[in-house]
């Protein structure tokens, strides 16, 4: 569908790196025709697919950005598609109840409001911010949900994230010659493009950000920063152990090396295919074999696919 012109000061951005993955989640499980919630209206693309297949009366779409909801509603109406479109924060409470929630934004954790709005047995599909994982889960009678991390991968924009930019190699006020030095156990890699490593590191250090560059002579430099002020910068050539400088409460590069230790010891990483149990309060417990991780409830977020001005 053609998009409306962006509002002044907005910056159009792609919403997913794997759009073909989502139609399977929407319609591929022979779900009966029932209420669907599309979280993160954006251009209205996902809402249009749902409404065409299921009928507009069975589809609700929500976004906190009034410009996006107005533009999408007009665009859909011009095509004869009339779902219900709400301008509101989906994480703060929903004026909706139904059987399916499909998120077109990545969230840091499953909002409790989604669990409260789902009927028992209803399903949700979402990605987790900072990772490439897709969680599918069904609501259980206790108000929580049970499901798994899919073997497929996807990457949506974070819900109401600030405009993307390259974070500094070190936190503001810290020079490159500060911190401690160490030699890593493995070569420098581009963590952003090592999807399962990146996802596991995000679970260990939520909110971590990355930069990477490779010089013409082949020298690689990767930097990480964490919300608690921890940081690390690693440099080296392909096949050589990284030379690391780090500071703050934790060493992010050591956390990455521990994940790579497990990868070599076990021959695989445990993330994809893991079981997911979600508490009614929004805490997600991930398990596969002896591995386990927790995604704690998130601070309030705003569900929009457009960054704030």
N, C-alpha and C positions, 0 to 999 in steps of 0.2 A: 504494500500500500504506500502511496505517496505520503510523505510527511508534511505537516504544516511548517511554516517558517518558524524558527526558534524565536522566543521572546528576547528582547534586548538584554544583552549581558549573559545570555545562556551559551553553553558550549555543547553542541550535539556530540553524543558519544555512542559507540556500539553497546548494545545491552547484553550480548552473550557471545562467547567465542564458539559455542556449539549449538546454534539454533535448531539443528535437526534433532537434537536429543529431546527437546521438550514436547513436540507432538506425540511421541511415544508415551511420555508421562501423562499427557492430557487424556488421551483416548485409547491407548493401546492395551488396556486391561479389561475390555468389555464391561466398563462401568455402566450401570443403569443411568438413565437420564435424571439427574438430580442437581441440586444447587452447587455451582462451582464458584469459587472466589479466586480472581486473578489479582495477585498482590503486586503492585507496581505497574500502573496502566501504561506509562511511557507513551509510545506512539499509538497504542491501541492494537498492535499487531497480534499479540497473544489473545487478547479479548476477541478480536475478529475471528480467529480460527475457532475458538471455543463456541462463539455464538453461531457461526455458520454451521457447525456440526451439531450443536445441541439445541439451538434456538435461543434468542436473546433473553427470553423470560427465565431461562435457567442459569444465566451468567451474571455475576456481579464483578465489577473491577474497581479497585481502590488505589488512590495515589494521594499523597499529601500536597502535591503541587497543583494549584488551581488552574494554572496555565495549561498543564499537560492534560488534565481531565477535560477542560473545555475544548481544547484542540482535538483530542481523541473522540469526544462525543460528537463533535461536528463532522469529523472525518468519517466515523462509522455511520452516522445518520445519512450521509450523502450516498452511502452504499446500501441503504435500506437495512442496516443492522442496528438494533436498539436494545442493547443490554442495559442494566442498571450500572451507573458509574457514580462512585462516591468520592468526594474530596475529604479525606480524613487520614489520621495516622493509624495504620493497621496494627501497630504494636501496642497502642494505648487502649484498645478496646474496639470491638467490632459491632456495628449495627447490621449484623448478618448472622445467620446460622445455616449450616448445610453440611454436605458430605465430602467435598473436595476443596482443598486449598492448594493452589499452584503459585509459587512465588517467582516473579520475574526480576527479583533483586536478591542479592546475597545478604544474609543476616548473620550477625555474630553468634546468635543462639536462637533456639525456637521460642518465639514469644508465647507466654502463657495465654494471651488473649486468643491465639489461634487454636490452642487446645480447647479452651472454653467454648469457642464457637462451633467446633466440629461436633457432629453427632457421634455417638459411640459406634465404632466400626468405620467411621469416615477416615479418609486418607489425606495426608499432606505430602507435598513434594517441594523441596527447597535446596538451595546451595548454601554453604557456610562461607562467610566472608574470609578472604585471605587464603582460601583453599580451592581445590578443584572437585570437592566431593559433593555428591548428590545424596541427600537423605530422603528416603521414602518411609513413611510410618503410618500405622493405623491407630486410631484412638482406642484405648482400652477402657473398661468399665470404671477404673479408679480415677479417670480423668487425665491420665498420662497417655503415652503412646509407645508402641513397639514397632521396630522395623529394621532397616539395614542401610549401610552405605552401598550404593549401587556400584557395579563394576565399570559403568560408563563414567565419563567425566564431563563437567561443564564449568563455565566461569562467567558469572553475572556480575554486573556492577554492584558495589556495596550500597546498601540502602542509605540514601542521603549522605553520601561521602563528600568530603571537600574535593576540589579539583585536584586531579593527580599531578604530581610533580616529583622530581628527583629529591629524595631526602638527603640531608647532609651525611657525609661519611661519619661524622662525630656529632653529638648534640651541640647545640649552640653554646658558645663560650668555651669549648674544649678544643685545643689545637691538636694537629695531627701528631705532634711529638709527645703527647701525654699518653697516659695509660700504661698497661703492662704488655710485654712482648712474649710470644710463645711460638712454637712450631707446631702446626697442625699435623694430623695423622694422614691426611688425604690432600689431593690437589684442589686448587680453587675451581669452583664450578659456578655456573649461572643458576642460582637456586630458583629463580622465578620460572625457569623453563624445565626444571626437574620436578614435575608436578606432585608426585607422591612425597618426595622429600620436603618440598615446600609446605605441603598440607600438614604433614606430621610436625614440622617445626612450628607452624602456626598454632597447632594444638598445644605444643609445649610452651610457646612464648606468644600468647595472643597479641595481635596488633603489630607484630614485627614487620619492618619494611626492608626492602632490598634495593641495591643498585649493583650494576655489573658493567664492566667494560673490558675490552681486549685491545691492547696496543698493537700497532703494526708489527712490532718485533715478537708478538705472541705472548707478552706478559699480561696476565689476567689480574684484575682487581675486583673484589667483591666487598660490599659494605652492608652492614645490618644495623638497624637502630630499633630499640624497643621503647614502649611507653614509659617504663620505669627508669629510663636513662641509660640502660645498658647499651653498649655498642661494640662492634668489632669491624675491623678492616683487614682483609687478607689479600696477599699478593703472591704471585708465583707463576711458573710456566707449567704447561700441560705435563702431567705425569710426575711433577715434583711436589713435595709437601708444602703446604701453604705457610707463609710467614705472616703471623697474626699479631695485630695490636688491638687491645681491647680495654674497656673500662666500664665502670658502673657496677651494680650489685651482682650481675651474672655475666658470663662469657657466652654470647650467642653462638660463636663458632664452635665452642666445645659441645654445646647442645646439638649442633648439626653433626659433629663428628661422632657423637654417641649414637645417633640414628644410623649413621653409615656403618658403625661397628655392628649393630644388630642386623643390618642388611647383609653384610658379608657373613656373619655367623649363621644366619638362618636361611640365606639364599633368596629371601623375599622380604617385602615390607607388609605389615599386617592391616593396612588401612582399608583398602577396597574389599568389600564383602563382609566387613565387620558388622556385628549385631549392634543395634542402637535401642536403648531403653530411655525414654524421656519421662521425667517426673512431671506431675501437674504444674509445678512451679517453673519449669523450663530447663532444668538441668538435664543434659544428655550424657548418658553413660555408654561408652563405646567399648566393645570387647571382641576379641578374636583370639582363641586359644588362651595363652597366658598373658597376652597383651591387653592393656586397658588404658583408657584415657577419659577425661571428663571435659565437657564443654559447659561452663557455668552459665547461669542466667546473665543476660546482657543488661547493660544500662539502657534507659529509654532511647529508642532510635526513631528515625523518621523514614517512612517507606516511600521514597521517591526515586525515580531513575534519573533525575536531573540534579546536578550539584547546585548548592546555593550560590547566589551571586557573591 
